[in-house]
Amino acid sequence: MSKITGYFAAEKYIGRRFLLLVSGGVLVLIPAALAFGNGLISPRALGLVMMGYIGCVAITVFVILRHARARFQA
């Protein structure tokens, strides 16, 4: 595989996984924000949801980049 082909394959791999990650975040954070706006959860609970999401995103980004590096190493 040439360098350019490998680059575009890696970019496509990473891009799709990050798109899935962002879409999942929307599905988690929007309902939490709406529940907070309607008074169903406290500010502390909203903060915990956001901190949990940030932790999951950090771990997921690390795993995605590690797998992409192993898969597309030149």
PQR file of N, CA, C, O and H, with PARSE charges and radii, in Angstrom:
ATOM      1  N   MET A   1       0.853  -1.164   0.000 -0.4000 1.5000
ATOM      2  CA  MET A   1       0.000   0.000   0.000 -0.0000 2.0000
ATOM      3  C   MET A   1       0.906   1.235   0.000  0.5500 1.7000
ATOM      4  O   MET A   1       1.836   1.330   0.800 -0.5500 1.4000
ATOM      5  N   SER A   2       0.627   2.173  -0.896 -0.4000 1.5000
ATOM      6  CA  SER A   2       1.449   3.374  -0.956 -0.0000 2.0000
ATOM      7  C   SER A   2       1.151   4.268   0.242  0.5500 1.7000
ATOM      8  O   SER A   2       0.159   4.081   0.947 -0.5500 1.4000
ATOM      9  H   SER A   2      -0.129   2.096  -1.546  0.4000 1.0000
ATOM     10  N   LYS A   3       2.016   5.227   0.453 -0.4000 1.5000
ATOM     11  CA  LYS A   3       1.854   6.113   1.604 -0.0000 2.0000
ATOM     12  C   LYS A   3       0.561   6.925   1.505  0.5500 1.7000
ATOM     13  O   LYS A   3      -0.136   7.108   2.503 -0.5500 1.4000
ATOM     14  H   LYS A   3       2.821   5.379  -0.120  0.4000 1.0000
ATOM     15  N   ILE A   4       0.247   7.403   0.326 -0.4000 1.5000
ATOM     16  CA  ILE A   4      -0.953   8.226   0.156 -0.0000 2.0000
ATOM     17  C   ILE A   4      -2.206   7.387   0.365  0.5500 1.7000
ATOM     18  O   ILE A   4      -3.145   7.835   1.024 -0.5500 1.4000
ATOM     19  H   ILE A   4       0.814   7.254  -0.485  0.4000 1.0000
ATOM     20  N   THR A   5      -2.235   6.195  -0.180 -0.4000 1.5000
ATOM     21  CA  THR A   5      -3.381   5.309   0.003 -0.0000 2.0000
ATOM     22  C   THR A   5      -3.547   4.949   1.477  0.5500 1.7000
ATOM     23  O   THR A   5      -4.664   4.930   1.993 -0.5500 1.4000
ATOM     24  H   THR A   5      -1.472   5.831  -0.715  0.4000 1.0000
ATOM     25  N   GLY A   6      -2.442   4.666   2.145 -0.4000 1.5000
ATOM     26  CA  GLY A   6      -2.486   4.355   3.566 -0.0000 2.0000
ATOM     27  C   GLY A   6      -2.980   5.526   4.390  0.5500 1.7000
ATOM     28  O   GLY A   6      -3.732   5.353   5.349 -0.5500 1.4000
ATOM     29  H   GLY A   6      -1.535   4.681   1.726  0.4000 1.0000
ATOM     30  N   TYR A   7      -2.548   6.728   4.007 -0.4000 1.5000
ATOM     31  CA  TYR A   7      -2.993   7.929   4.722 -0.0000 2.0000
ATOM     32  C   TYR A   7      -4.501   8.099   4.613  0.5500 1.7000
ATOM     33  O   TYR A   7      -5.174   8.343   5.615 -0.5500 1.4000
ATOM     34  H   TYR A   7      -1.936   6.868   3.229  0.4000 1.0000
ATOM     35  N   PHE A   8      -5.033   7.972   3.402 -0.4000 1.5000
ATOM     36  CA  PHE A   8      -6.472   8.152   3.215 -0.0000 2.0000
ATOM     37  C   PHE A   8      -7.280   7.042   3.871  0.5500 1.7000
ATOM     38  O   PHE A   8      -8.386   7.288   4.351 -0.5500 1.4000
ATOM     39  H   PHE A   8      -4.486   7.775   2.588  0.4000 1.0000
ATOM     40  N   ALA A   9      -6.753   5.839   3.899 -0.4000 1.5000
ATOM     41  CA  ALA A   9      -7.439   4.741   4.582 -0.0000 2.0000
ATOM     42  C   ALA A   9      -7.484   5.001   6.088  0.5500 1.7000
ATOM     43  O   ALA A   9      -8.508   4.778   6.735 -0.5500 1.4000
ATOM     44  H   ALA A   9      -5.854   5.639   3.508  0.4000 1.0000
ATOM     45  N   ALA A  10      -6.371   5.471   6.636 -0.4000 1.5000
ATOM     46  CA  ALA A  10      -6.332   5.786   8.066 -0.0000 2.0000
ATOM     47  C   ALA A  10      -7.250   6.954   8.392  0.5500 1.7000
ATOM     48  O   ALA A  10      -7.933   6.946   9.416 -0.5500 1.4000
ATOM     49  H   ALA A  10      -5.540   5.652   6.111  0.4000 1.0000
ATOM     50  N   GLU A  11      -7.266   7.953   7.524 -0.4000 1.5000
ATOM     51  CA  GLU A  11      -8.134   9.110   7.748 -0.0000 2.0000
ATOM     52  C   GLU A  11      -9.606   8.702   7.728  0.5500 1.7000
ATOM     53  O   GLU A  11     -10.394   9.186   8.541 -0.5500 1.4000
ATOM     54  H   GLU A  11      -6.711   7.959   6.693  0.4000 1.0000
ATOM     55  N   LYS A  12      -9.976   7.828   6.820 -0.4000 1.5000
ATOM     56  CA  LYS A  12     -11.349   7.345   6.736 -0.0000 2.0000
ATOM     57  C   LYS A  12     -11.707   6.525   7.981  0.5500 1.7000
ATOM     58  O   LYS A  12     -12.795   6.677   8.536 -0.5500 1.4000
ATOM     59  H   LYS A  12      -9.337   7.435   6.160  0.4000 1.0000
ATOM     60  N   TYR A  13     -10.795   5.666   8.412 -0.4000 1.5000
ATOM     61  CA  TYR A  13     -10.995   4.831   9.603 -0.0000 2.0000
ATOM     62  C   TYR A  13     -11.213   5.705  10.838  0.5500 1.7000
ATOM     63  O   TYR A  13     -12.170   5.508  11.587 -0.5500 1.4000
ATOM     64  H   TYR A  13      -9.911   5.542   7.961  0.4000 1.0000
ATOM     65  N   ILE A  14     -10.321   6.667  11.040 -0.4000 1.5000
ATOM     66  CA  ILE A  14     -10.417   7.539  12.213 -0.0000 2.0000
ATOM     67  C   ILE A  14     -11.636   8.444  12.118  0.5500 1.7000
ATOM     68  O   ILE A  14     -12.331   8.648  13.114 -0.5500 1.4000
ATOM     69  H   ILE A  14      -9.544   6.827  10.432  0.4000 1.0000
ATOM     70  N   GLY A  15     -11.902   8.980  10.953 -0.4000 1.5000
ATOM     71  CA  GLY A  15     -13.036   9.882  10.778 -0.0000 2.0000
ATOM     72  C   GLY A  15     -14.365   9.224  11.088  0.5500 1.7000
ATOM     73  O   GLY A  15     -15.220   9.827  11.737 -0.5500 1.4000
ATOM     74  H   GLY A  15     -11.338   8.814  10.144  0.4000 1.0000
ATOM     75  N   ARG A  16     -14.547   8.006  10.636 -0.4000 1.5000
ATOM     76  CA  ARG A  16     -15.816   7.304  10.902 -0.0000 2.0000
ATOM     77  C   ARG A  16     -15.991   7.000  12.379  0.5500 1.7000
ATOM     78  O   ARG A  16     -17.097   7.104  12.911 -0.5500 1.4000
ATOM     79  H   ARG A  16     -13.852   7.516  10.109  0.4000 1.0000
ATOM     80  N   ARG A  17     -14.915   6.629  13.039 -0.4000 1.5000
ATOM     81  CA  ARG A  17     -15.024   6.340  14.476 -0.0000 2.0000
ATOM     82  C   ARG A  17     -15.286   7.597  15.288  0.5500 1.7000
ATOM     83  O   ARG A  17     -16.049   7.560  16.254 -0.5500 1.4000
ATOM     84  H   ARG A  17     -14.017   6.545  12.607  0.4000 1.0000
ATOM     85  N   PHE A  18     -14.664   8.710  14.912 -0.4000 1.5000
ATOM     86  CA  PHE A  18     -14.938   9.959  15.614 -0.0000 2.0000
ATOM     87  C   PHE A  18     -16.360  10.448  15.347  0.5500 1.7000
ATOM     88  O   PHE A  18     -16.992  11.020  16.235 -0.5500 1.4000
ATOM     89  H   PHE A  18     -14.045   8.740  14.128  0.4000 1.0000
ATOM     90  N   LEU A  19     -16.864  10.230  14.145 -0.4000 1.5000
ATOM     91  CA  LEU A  19     -18.248  10.587  13.843 -0.0000 2.0000
ATOM     92  C   LEU A  19     -19.212   9.789  14.714  0.5500 1.7000
ATOM     93  O   LEU A  19     -20.186  10.337  15.230 -0.5500 1.4000
ATOM     94  H   LEU A  19     -16.350   9.765  13.424  0.4000 1.0000
ATOM     95  N   LEU A  20     -18.945   8.511  14.876 -0.4000 1.5000
ATOM     96  CA  LEU A  20     -19.763   7.677  15.754 -0.0000 2.0000
ATOM     97  C   LEU A  20     -19.667   8.154  17.198  0.5500 1.7000
ATOM     98  O   LEU A  20     -20.667   8.157  17.917 -0.5500 1.4000
ATOM     99  H   LEU A  20     -18.153   8.066  14.457  0.4000 1.0000
ATOM    100  N   LEU A  21     -18.488   8.553  17.623 -0.4000 1.5000
ATOM    101  CA  LEU A  21     -18.284   9.052  18.982 -0.0000 2.0000
ATOM    102  C   LEU A  21     -19.077  10.333  19.220  0.5500 1.7000
ATOM    103  O   LEU A  21     -19.713  10.477  20.264 -0.5500 1.4000
ATOM    104  H   LEU A  21     -17.676   8.551  17.040  0.4000 1.0000
ATOM    105  N   VAL A  22     -19.050  11.254  18.280 -0.4000 1.5000
ATOM    106  CA  VAL A  22     -19.794  12.514  18.417 -0.0000 2.0000
ATOM    107  C   VAL A  22     -21.297  12.252  18.385  0.5500 1.7000
ATOM    108  O   VAL A  22     -22.047  12.854  19.153 -0.5500 1.4000
ATOM    109  H   VAL A  22     -18.533  11.137  17.431  0.4000 1.0000
ATOM    110  N   SER A  23     -21.737  11.371  17.514 -0.4000 1.5000
ATOM    111  CA  SER A  23     -23.165  11.040  17.442 -0.0000 2.0000
ATOM    112  C   SER A  23     -23.652  10.416  18.743  0.5500 1.7000
ATOM    113  O   SER A  23     -24.748  10.721  19.212 -0.5500 1.4000
ATOM    114  H   SER A  23     -21.128  10.881  16.890  0.4000 1.0000
ATOM    115  N   GLY A  24     -22.837   9.546  19.324 -0.4000 1.5000
ATOM    116  CA  GLY A  24     -23.185   8.954  20.612 -0.0000 2.0000
ATOM    117  C   GLY A  24     -23.250  10.000  21.710  0.5500 1.7000
ATOM    118  O   GLY A  24     -24.094   9.920  22.603 -0.5500 1.4000
ATOM    119  H   GLY A  24     -21.946   9.298  18.944  0.4000 1.0000
ATOM    120  N   GLY A  25     -22.369  10.970  21.646 -0.4000 1.5000
ATOM    121  CA  GLY A  25     -22.384  12.050  22.628 -0.0000 2.0000
ATOM    122  C   GLY A  25     -23.651  12.876  22.557  0.5500 1.7000
ATOM    123  O   GLY A  25     -24.197  13.280  23.583 -0.5500 1.4000
ATOM    124  H   GLY A  25     -21.684  11.035  20.921  0.4000 1.0000
ATOM    125  N   VAL A  26     -24.118  13.126  21.347 -0.4000 1.5000
ATOM    126  CA  VAL A  26     -25.374  13.862  21.180 -0.0000 2.0000
ATOM    127  C   VAL A  26     -26.526  13.080  21.796  0.5500 1.7000
ATOM    128  O   VAL A  26     -27.407  13.657  22.433 -0.5500 1.4000
ATOM    129  H   VAL A  26     -23.675  12.797  20.513  0.4000 1.0000
ATOM    130  N   LEU A  27     -26.514  11.772  21.603 -0.4000 1.5000
ATOM    131  CA  LEU A  27     -27.586  10.937  22.149 -0.0000 2.0000
ATOM    132  C   LEU A  27     -27.551  10.870  23.677  0.5500 1.7000
ATOM    133  O   LEU A  27     -28.560  10.541  24.300 -0.5500 1.4000
ATOM    134  H   LEU A  27     -25.798  11.304  21.085  0.4000 1.0000
ATOM    135  N   VAL A  28     -26.413  11.174  24.283 -0.4000 1.5000
ATOM    136  CA  VAL A  28     -26.303  11.145  25.743 -0.0000 2.0000
ATOM    137  C   VAL A  28     -26.524  12.540  26.345  0.5500 1.7000
ATOM    138  O   VAL A  28     -27.268  12.688  27.314 -0.5500 1.4000
ATOM    139  H   VAL A  28     -25.593  11.442  23.778  0.4000 1.0000
ATOM    140  N   LEU A  29     -25.883  13.548  25.775 -0.4000 1.5000
ATOM    141  CA  LEU A  29     -25.885  14.866  26.397 -0.0000 2.0000
ATOM    142  C   LEU A  29     -27.166  15.666  26.161  0.5500 1.7000
ATOM    143  O   LEU A  29     -27.585  16.408  27.050 -0.5500 1.4000
ATOM    144  H   LEU A  29     -25.278  13.428  24.987  0.4000 1.0000
ATOM    145  N   ILE A  30     -27.791  15.542  25.013 -0.4000 1.5000
ATOM    146  CA  ILE A  30     -29.020  16.300  24.747 -0.0000 2.0000
ATOM    147  C   ILE A  30     -30.138  15.893  25.701  0.5500 1.7000
ATOM    148  O   ILE A  30     -30.764  16.773  26.292 -0.5500 1.4000
ATOM    149  H   ILE A  30     -27.450  14.940  24.291  0.4000 1.0000
ATOM    150  N   PRO A  31     -30.419  14.609  25.880 -0.5600 1.5000
ATOM    151  CA  PRO A  31     -31.456  14.248  26.858  0.2800 2.0000
ATOM    152  C   PRO A  31     -31.107  14.681  28.284  0.5500 1.7000
ATOM    153  O   PRO A  31     -31.990  15.066  29.050 -0.5500 1.4000
ATOM    154  N   ALA A  32     -29.830  14.618  28.639 -0.4000 1.5000
ATOM    155  CA  ALA A  32     -29.432  15.061  29.976 -0.0000 2.0000
ATOM    156  C   ALA A  32     -29.664  16.559  30.138  0.5500 1.7000
ATOM    157  O   ALA A  32     -30.143  17.002  31.181 -0.5500 1.4000
ATOM    158  H   ALA A  32     -29.112  14.305  28.018  0.4000 1.0000
ATOM    159  N   ALA A  33     -29.329  17.340  29.115 -0.4000 1.5000
ATOM    160  CA  ALA A  33     -29.552  18.785  29.176 -0.0000 2.0000
ATOM    161  C   ALA A  33     -31.043  19.110  29.211  0.5500 1.7000
ATOM    162  O   ALA A  33     -31.462  20.020  29.927 -0.5500 1.4000
ATOM    163  H   ALA A  33     -28.939  16.980  28.267  0.4000 1.0000
ATOM    164  N   LEU A  34     -31.836  18.381  28.451 -0.4000 1.5000
ATOM    165  CA  LEU A  34     -33.291  18.609  28.476 -0.0000 2.0000
ATOM    166  C   LEU A  34     -33.889  18.232  29.826  0.5500 1.7000
ATOM    167  O   LEU A  34     -34.783  18.918  30.323 -0.5500 1.4000
ATOM    168  H   LEU A  34     -31.495  17.642  27.869  0.4000 1.0000
ATOM    169  N   ALA A  35     -33.404  17.154  30.417 -0.4000 1.5000
ATOM    170  CA  ALA A  35     -33.884  16.755  31.741 -0.0000 2.0000
ATOM    171  C   ALA A  35     -33.505  17.802  32.773  0.5500 1.7000
ATOM    172  O   ALA A  35     -34.290  18.098  33.673 -0.5500 1.4000
ATOM    173  H   ALA A  35     -32.679  16.597  30.013  0.4000 1.0000
ATOM    174  N   PHE A  36     -32.314  18.364  32.653 -0.4000 1.5000
ATOM    175  CA  PHE A  36     -31.903  19.427  33.567 -0.0000 2.0000
ATOM    176  C   PHE A  36     -32.772  20.671  33.367  0.5500 1.7000
ATOM    177  O   PHE A  36     -33.186  21.308  34.335 -0.5500 1.4000
ATOM    178  H   PHE A  36     -31.676  18.123  31.922  0.4000 1.0000
ATOM    179  N   GLY A  37     -33.040  21.006  32.121 -0.4000 1.5000
ATOM    180  CA  GLY A  37     -33.882  22.175  31.821 -0.0000 2.0000
ATOM    181  C   GLY A  37     -35.294  22.028  32.352  0.5500 1.7000
ATOM    182  O   GLY A  37     -35.913  23.020  32.736 -0.5500 1.4000
ATOM    183  H   GLY A  37     -32.703  20.488  31.334  0.4000 1.0000
ATOM    184  N   ASN A  38     -35.815  20.816  32.384 -0.4000 1.5000
ATOM    185  CA  ASN A  38     -37.166  20.576  32.898 -0.0000 2.0000
ATOM    186  C   ASN A  38     -37.179  20.336  34.406  0.5500 1.7000
ATOM    187  O   ASN A  38     -38.245  20.143  34.991 -0.5500 1.4000
ATOM    188  H   ASN A  38     -35.312  20.010  32.072  0.4000 1.0000
ATOM    189  N   GLY A  39     -36.012  20.346  35.037 -0.4000 1.5000
ATOM    190  CA  GLY A  39     -35.930  20.171  36.473 -0.0000 2.0000
ATOM    191  C   GLY A  39     -35.977  18.728  36.937  0.5500 1.7000
ATOM    192  O   GLY A  39     -36.226  18.467  38.114 -0.5500 1.4000
ATOM    193  H   GLY A  39     -35.146  20.503  34.562  0.4000 1.0000
ATOM    194  N   LEU A  40     -35.743  17.792  36.040 -0.4000 1.5000
ATOM    195  CA  LEU A  40     -35.801  16.381  36.410 -0.0000 2.0000
ATOM    196  C   LEU A  40     -34.513  15.889  37.078  0.5500 1.7000
ATOM    197  O   LEU A  40     -34.543  14.941  37.861 -0.5500 1.4000
ATOM    198  H   LEU A  40     -35.541  18.004  35.084  0.4000 1.0000
ATOM    199  N   ILE A  41     -33.386  16.531  36.769 -0.4000 1.5000
ATOM    200  CA  ILE A  41     -32.131  16.165  37.425 -0.0000 2.0000
ATOM    201  C   ILE A  41     -31.486  17.429  37.988  0.5500 1.7000
ATOM    202  O   ILE A  41     -31.737  18.535  37.508 -0.5500 1.4000
ATOM    203  H   ILE A  41     -33.361  17.302  36.132  0.4000 1.0000
ATOM    204  N   SER A  42     -30.659  17.251  39.003 -0.4000 1.5000
ATOM    205  CA  SER A  42     -30.013  18.381  39.662 -0.0000 2.0000
ATOM    206  C   SER A  42     -28.779  18.825  38.872  0.5500 1.7000
ATOM    207  O   SER A  42     -28.301  18.101  37.999 -0.5500 1.4000
ATOM    208  H   SER A  42     -30.455  16.353  39.392  0.4000 1.0000
ATOM    209  N   PRO A  43     -28.270  20.017  39.184 -0.5600 1.5000
ATOM    210  CA  PRO A  43     -27.026  20.457  38.529  0.2800 2.0000
ATOM    211  C   PRO A  43     -25.859  19.510  38.797  0.5500 1.7000
ATOM    212  O   PRO A  43     -25.007  19.316  37.931 -0.5500 1.4000
ATOM    213  N   ARG A  44     -25.818  18.926  39.977 -0.4000 1.5000
ATOM    214  CA  ARG A  44     -24.758  17.977  40.301 -0.0000 2.0000
ATOM    215  C   ARG A  44     -24.850  16.735  39.401  0.5500 1.7000
ATOM    216  O   ARG A  44     -23.836  16.235  38.915 -0.5500 1.4000
ATOM    217  H   ARG A  44     -26.511  19.083  40.680  0.4000 1.0000
ATOM    218  N   ALA A  45     -26.065  16.253  39.191 -0.4000 1.5000
ATOM    219  CA  ALA A  45     -26.248  15.076  38.332 -0.0000 2.0000
ATOM    220  C   ALA A  45     -25.850  15.399  36.895  0.5500 1.7000
ATOM    221  O   ALA A  45     -25.238  14.572  36.220 -0.5500 1.4000
ATOM    222  H   ALA A  45     -26.889  16.660  39.586  0.4000 1.0000
ATOM    223  N   LEU A  46     -26.193  16.597  36.426 -0.4000 1.5000
ATOM    224  CA  LEU A  46     -25.787  16.996  35.073 -0.0000 2.0000
ATOM    225  C   LEU A  46     -24.273  17.071  34.975  0.5500 1.7000
ATOM    226  O   LEU A  46     -23.691  16.645  33.977 -0.5500 1.4000
ATOM    227  H   LEU A  46     -26.690  17.270  36.974  0.4000 1.0000
ATOM    228  N   GLY A  47     -23.635  17.608  36.000 -0.4000 1.5000
ATOM    229  CA  GLY A  47     -22.174  17.667  36.024 -0.0000 2.0000
ATOM    230  C   GLY A  47     -21.550  16.282  36.008  0.5500 1.7000
ATOM    231  O   GLY A  47     -20.550  16.052  35.327 -0.5500 1.4000
ATOM    232  H   GLY A  47     -24.108  17.954  36.811  0.4000 1.0000
ATOM    233  N   LEU A  48     -22.140  15.363  36.758 -0.4000 1.5000
ATOM    234  CA  LEU A  48     -21.628  13.991  36.772 -0.0000 2.0000
ATOM    235  C   LEU A  48     -21.788  13.314  35.418  0.5500 1.7000
ATOM    236  O   LEU A  48     -20.908  12.574  34.978 -0.5500 1.4000
ATOM    237  H   LEU A  48     -22.951  15.550  37.311  0.4000 1.0000
ATOM    238  N   VAL A  49     -22.912  13.569  34.763 -0.4000 1.5000
ATOM    239  CA  VAL A  49     -23.125  13.008  33.414 -0.0000 2.0000
ATOM    240  C   VAL A  49     -22.073  13.559  32.461  0.5500 1.7000
ATOM    241  O   VAL A  49     -21.495  12.811  31.672 -0.5500 1.4000
ATOM    242  H   VAL A  49     -23.627  14.170  35.120  0.4000 1.0000
ATOM    243  N   MET A  50     -21.822  14.867  32.530 -0.4000 1.5000
ATOM    244  CA  MET A  50     -20.840  15.477  31.628 -0.0000 2.0000
ATOM    245  C   MET A  50     -19.423  14.986  31.922  0.5500 1.7000
ATOM    246  O   MET A  50     -18.653  14.731  30.996 -0.5500 1.4000
ATOM    247  H   MET A  50     -22.292  15.474  33.171  0.4000 1.0000
ATOM    248  N   MET A  51     -19.074  14.854  33.197 -0.4000 1.5000
ATOM    249  CA  MET A  51     -17.742  14.352  33.542 -0.0000 2.0000
ATOM    250  C   MET A  51     -17.576  12.896  33.115  0.5500 1.7000
ATOM    251  O   MET A  51     -16.512  12.505  32.635 -0.5500 1.4000
ATOM    252  H   MET A  51     -19.699  15.061  33.950  0.4000 1.0000
ATOM    253  N   GLY A  52     -18.614  12.105  33.289 -0.4000 1.5000
ATOM    254  CA  GLY A  52     -18.569  10.722  32.832 -0.0000 2.0000
ATOM    255  C   GLY A  52     -18.411  10.633  31.331  0.5500 1.7000
ATOM    256  O   GLY A  52     -17.655   9.799  30.834 -0.5500 1.4000
ATOM    257  H   GLY A  52     -19.478  12.423  33.680  0.4000 1.0000
ATOM    258  N   TYR A  53     -19.116  11.485  30.602 -0.4000 1.5000
ATOM    259  CA  TYR A  53     -19.005  11.495  29.144 -0.0000 2.0000
ATOM    260  C   TYR A  53     -17.599  11.899  28.711  0.5500 1.7000
ATOM    261  O   TYR A  53     -17.032  11.299  27.798 -0.5500 1.4000
ATOM    262  H   TYR A  53     -19.730  12.163  31.006  0.4000 1.0000
ATOM    263  N   ILE A  54     -17.044  12.904  29.357 -0.4000 1.5000
ATOM    264  CA  ILE A  54     -15.694  13.353  29.017 -0.0000 2.0000
ATOM    265  C   ILE A  54     -14.683  12.239  29.266  0.5500 1.7000
ATOM    266  O   ILE A  54     -13.771  12.035  28.465 -0.5500 1.4000
ATOM    267  H   ILE A  54     -17.505  13.392  30.099  0.4000 1.0000
ATOM    268  N   GLY A  55     -14.841  11.522  30.369 -0.4000 1.5000
ATOM    269  CA  GLY A  55     -13.953  10.399  30.651 -0.0000 2.0000
ATOM    270  C   GLY A  55     -14.056   9.314  29.600  0.5500 1.7000
ATOM    271  O   GLY A  55     -13.046   8.772  29.151 -0.5500 1.4000
ATOM    272  H   GLY A  55     -15.582  11.687  31.020  0.4000 1.0000
ATOM    273  N   CYS A  56     -15.279   8.999  29.210 -0.4000 1.5000
ATOM    274  CA  CYS A  56     -15.480   7.979  28.168 -0.0000 2.0000
ATOM    275  C   CYS A  56     -14.901   8.424  26.835  0.5500 1.7000
ATOM    276  O   CYS A  56     -14.311   7.618  26.116 -0.5500 1.4000
ATOM    277  H   CYS A  56     -16.100   9.439  29.574  0.4000 1.0000
ATOM    278  N   VAL A  57     -15.062   9.692  26.499 -0.4000 1.5000
ATOM    279  CA  VAL A  57     -14.516  10.208  25.242 -0.0000 2.0000
ATOM    280  C   VAL A  57     -12.990  10.128  25.258  0.5500 1.7000
ATOM    281  O   VAL A  57     -12.384   9.720  24.266 -0.5500 1.4000
ATOM    282  H   VAL A  57     -15.541  10.347  27.083  0.4000 1.0000
ATOM    283  N   ALA A  58     -12.367  10.509  26.362 -0.4000 1.5000
ATOM    284  CA  ALA A  58     -10.911  10.473  26.446 -0.0000 2.0000
ATOM    285  C   ALA A  58     -10.388   9.050  26.259  0.5500 1.7000
ATOM    286  O   ALA A  58      -9.433   8.828  25.516 -0.5500 1.4000
ATOM    287  H   ALA A  58     -12.858  10.840  27.168  0.4000 1.0000
ATOM    288  N   ILE A  59     -11.005   8.107  26.923 -0.4000 1.5000
ATOM    289  CA  ILE A  59     -10.579   6.708  26.795 -0.0000 2.0000
ATOM    290  C   ILE A  59     -10.815   6.202  25.374  0.5500 1.7000
ATOM    291  O   ILE A  59      -9.963   5.517  24.809 -0.5500 1.4000
ATOM    292  H   ILE A  59     -11.781   8.288  27.526  0.4000 1.0000
ATOM    293  N   THR A  60     -11.961   6.535  24.798 -0.4000 1.5000
ATOM    294  CA  THR A  60     -12.294   6.079  23.455 -0.0000 2.0000
ATOM    295  C   THR A  60     -11.358   6.667  22.408  0.5500 1.7000
ATOM    296  O   THR A  60     -10.935   5.961  21.492 -0.5500 1.4000
ATOM    297  H   THR A  60     -12.653   7.092  25.257  0.4000 1.0000
ATOM    298  N   VAL A  61     -11.029   7.951  22.530 -0.4000 1.5000
ATOM    299  CA  VAL A  61     -10.087   8.570  21.587 -0.0000 2.0000
ATOM    300  C   VAL A  61      -8.733   7.882  21.672  0.5500 1.7000
ATOM    301  O   VAL A  61      -8.109   7.607  20.647 -0.5500 1.4000
ATOM    302  H   VAL A  61     -11.372   8.525  23.274  0.4000 1.0000
ATOM    303  N   PHE A  62      -8.278   7.605  22.885 -0.4000 1.5000
ATOM    304  CA  PHE A  62      -7.007   6.904  23.060 -0.0000 2.0000
ATOM    305  C   PHE A  62      -7.044   5.538  22.375  0.5500 1.7000
ATOM    306  O   PHE A  62      -6.097   5.170  21.680 -0.5500 1.4000
ATOM    307  H   PHE A  62      -8.785   7.828  23.717  0.4000 1.0000
ATOM    308  N   VAL A  63      -8.113   4.793  22.564 -0.4000 1.5000
ATOM    309  CA  VAL A  63      -8.229   3.456  21.966 -0.0000 2.0000
ATOM    310  C   VAL A  63      -8.299   3.545  20.438  0.5500 1.7000
ATOM    311  O   VAL A  63      -7.655   2.760  19.742 -0.5500 1.4000
ATOM    312  H   VAL A  63      -8.882   5.092  23.129  0.4000 1.0000
ATOM    313  N   ILE A  64      -9.074   4.494  19.915 -0.4000 1.5000
ATOM    314  CA  ILE A  64      -9.195   4.658  18.464 -0.0000 2.0000
ATOM    315  C   ILE A  64      -7.836   4.966  17.850  0.5500 1.7000
ATOM    316  O   ILE A  64      -7.455   4.359  16.850 -0.5500 1.4000
ATOM    317  H   ILE A  64      -9.597   5.133  20.480  0.4000 1.0000
ATOM    318  N   LEU A  65      -7.106   5.903  18.439 -0.4000 1.5000
ATOM    319  CA  LEU A  65      -5.811   6.275  17.883 -0.0000 2.0000
ATOM    320  C   LEU A  65      -4.792   5.144  18.006  0.5500 1.7000
ATOM    321  O   LEU A  65      -3.959   4.956  17.119 -0.5500 1.4000
ATOM    322  H   LEU A  65      -7.416   6.397  19.251  0.4000 1.0000
ATOM    323  N   ARG A  66      -4.859   4.398  19.094 -0.4000 1.5000
ATOM    324  CA  ARG A  66      -3.943   3.274  19.264 -0.0000 2.0000
ATOM    325  C   ARG A  66      -4.209   2.179  18.230  0.5500 1.7000
ATOM    326  O   ARG A  66      -3.277   1.614  17.659 -0.5500 1.4000
ATOM    327  H   ARG A  66      -5.535   4.551  19.814  0.4000 1.0000
ATOM    328  N   HIS A  67      -5.489   1.886  17.995 -0.4000 1.5000
ATOM    329  CA  HIS A  67      -5.825   0.871  16.997 -0.0000 2.0000
ATOM    330  C   HIS A  67      -5.470   1.343  15.591  0.5500 1.7000
ATOM    331  O   HIS A  67      -5.005   0.554  14.768 -0.5500 1.4000
ATOM    332  H   HIS A  67      -6.247   2.345  18.458  0.4000 1.0000
ATOM    333  N   ALA A  68      -5.688   2.622  15.314 -0.4000 1.5000
ATOM    334  CA  ALA A  68      -5.357   3.140  13.988 -0.0000 2.0000
ATOM    335  C   ALA A  68      -3.845   3.093  13.757  0.5500 1.7000
ATOM    336  O   ALA A  68      -3.388   2.785  12.656 -0.5500 1.4000
ATOM    337  H   ALA A  68      -6.066   3.263  15.982  0.4000 1.0000
ATOM    338  N   ARG A  69      -3.086   3.397  14.790 -0.4000 1.5000
ATOM    339  CA  ARG A  69      -1.631   3.349  14.654 -0.0000 2.0000
ATOM    340  C   ARG A  69      -1.147   1.934  14.388  0.5500 1.7000
ATOM    341  O   ARG A  69      -0.263   1.722  13.557 -0.5500 1.4000
ATOM    342  H   ARG A  69      -3.458   3.648  15.684  0.4000 1.0000
ATOM    343  N   ALA A  70      -1.725   0.959  15.092 -0.4000 1.5000
ATOM    344  CA  ALA A  70      -1.327  -0.425  14.882 -0.0000 2.0000
ATOM    345  C   ALA A  70      -1.773  -0.937  13.522  0.5500 1.7000
ATOM    346  O   ALA A  70      -1.074  -1.728  12.889 -0.5500 1.4000
ATOM    347  H   ALA A  70      -2.443   1.131  15.767  0.4000 1.0000
ATOM    348  N   ARG A  71      -2.921  -0.489  13.082 -0.4000 1.5000
ATOM    349  CA  ARG A  71      -3.479  -1.000  11.831 -0.0000 2.0000
ATOM    350  C   ARG A  71      -2.802  -0.392  10.606  0.5500 1.7000
ATOM    351  O   ARG A  71      -2.618  -1.076   9.599 -0.5500 1.4000
ATOM    352  H   ARG A  71      -3.488   0.154  13.597  0.4000 1.0000
ATOM    353  N   PHE A  72      -2.435   0.874  10.682 -0.4000 1.5000
ATOM    354  CA  PHE A  72      -1.914   1.584   9.512 -0.0000 2.0000
ATOM    355  C   PHE A  72      -0.469   2.015   9.674  0.5500 1.7000
ATOM    356  O   PHE A  72      -0.077   3.061   9.156 -0.5500 1.4000
ATOM    357  H   PHE A  72      -2.584   1.429  11.500  0.4000 1.0000
ATOM    358  N   GLN A  73       0.320   1.242  10.372 -0.4000 1.5000
ATOM    359  CA  GLN A  73       1.714   1.603  10.551 -0.0000 2.0000
ATOM    360  C   GLN A  73       2.476   1.379   9.257  0.5500 1.7000
ATOM    361  O   GLN A  73       2.332   0.342   8.609 -0.5500 1.4000
ATOM    362  H   GLN A  73       0.001   0.393  10.793  0.4000 1.0000
ATOM    363  N   ALA A  74       3.281   2.352   8.891 -0.4000 1.5000
ATOM    364  CA  ALA A  74       4.028   2.274   7.624 -0.0000 2.0000
ATOM    365  C   ALA A  74       5.204   1.337   7.730  0.5500 1.7000
ATOM    366  O   ALA A  74       5.938   1.154   6.758 -0.5500 1.4000
ATOM    367  H   ALA A  74       3.398   3.194   9.417  0.4000 1.0000
TER
END
